[in-house]
């Protein structure tokens, strides 16, 4: 299984180290200098691999906002596992309490690590995760403004580009990077997902969470809103859910379609709503979910879902998929957590491939105009023609492609087979 690792060289190298202990995984390094390159890399290289792994939530978010996934995408969550090591490195240069700035991590993440590690902090300035094309520049400006004004003595960042640039400028900066163990656990979990058909991982779900404070006394609204955010971020941390502050009044989440369905029991319940409202008495919470092929479209659908709730004068959670909308608990026949297709799994086993690899072959067939040659198939997958011929031979024996015709070679040699996806199998497997 080939997994493309997208990130700065430091992080991609960690993926390669982890893969040495996982025989079934080969890492294809996809380095970038800045995460703004992530969408282009994902678009150009995803058909070469069985899955993509992003080094963080920000490059994942940027790519998912512009590119439709054709293979399963994963990302490393907040690199909180590396925070104690950043503290340990910084502690060597400090004699007492220190004022510092930290980006990307939530106050909950930071406070937990401070409790676990003896690191005296005076004033702490934080910049929450706000994925955008200007994120790196925003972080640099945030840290510089505090360092130059004398408010802080050092800074810690989760962004490698920010770390590198601040070091080049001579400022005391320490990098917070996920540990090898955290990466290994994340990859092991992701491999279990890849054992099933990946179709549900090609859709994304965006959630928008808007607290309504009209029933909260004026003197309690600020504290209630803070309590709501703390509760949601605590839930997100527990479930490894990607949640960030979209604007002053709204939180946003991003996850795969199948993971969302599993979390909500096929949209029968919304545990994140219970977590947010359960700890904040008097708070009403409106939630809108949008389902689409990329983040930007899913955001539009989530806003539509919020409007549905307003029009019905309800604080219920709504979902919109571009065609239909319904409230939590109104289970629709088409909105069911997909189970692994036994036929799909059987075919993948017959050609000695994982379901996600078989899915990649089928996508290549769809991209090619039948009849196609082994050379054309190899070009789409960026593999050697000899490997392509072996794959096509297995697919031919499995019965879901056929030889359409043959073509005489331009020079001396044997006639070249031209293939087509079998139409009967194609109907069943969306070929």
Secondary structure as UniProt FT lines:
FT   STRAND          2..7
FT   HELIX           9..19
FT   TURN            20..21
FT   TURN            23..24
FT   STRAND          26..31
FT   HELIX           35..37
FT   HELIX           38..45
FT   HELIX           46..48
FT   STRAND          51..54
FT   HELIX           57..66
FT   STRAND          72..75
FT   HELIX           80..82
FT   HELIX           83..91
FT   TURN            92..93
FT   STRAND          98..104
FT   HELIX           107..116
FT   STRAND          121..128
FT   TURN            133..134
FT   HELIX           135..148
FT   TURN            149..150
FT   STRAND          154..157
FT   HELIX           160..168
FT   TURN            169..170
FT   STRAND          173..175
FT   HELIX           180..193
FT   TURN            194..195
FT   HELIX           199..202
FT   STRAND          204..212
FT   TURN            214..215
FT   HELIX           218..220
FT   HELIX           221..239
FT   STRAND          242..247
FT   TURN            248..249
FT   STRAND          250..256
FT   HELIX           257..264
FT   TURN            265..268
FT   HELIX           271..278
FT   TURN            281..282
FT   STRAND          284..292
FT   HELIX           295..311
FT   TURN            312..313
FT   STRAND          317..320
FT   STRAND          325..327
FT   TURN            328..329
FT   TURN            333..334
FT   HELIX           342..350
FT   TURN            351..352
FT   HELIX           355..367
FT   HELIX           374..381
FT   HELIX           385..398
FT   STRAND          401..407
FT   STRAND          416..421
FT   HELIX           423..429
//
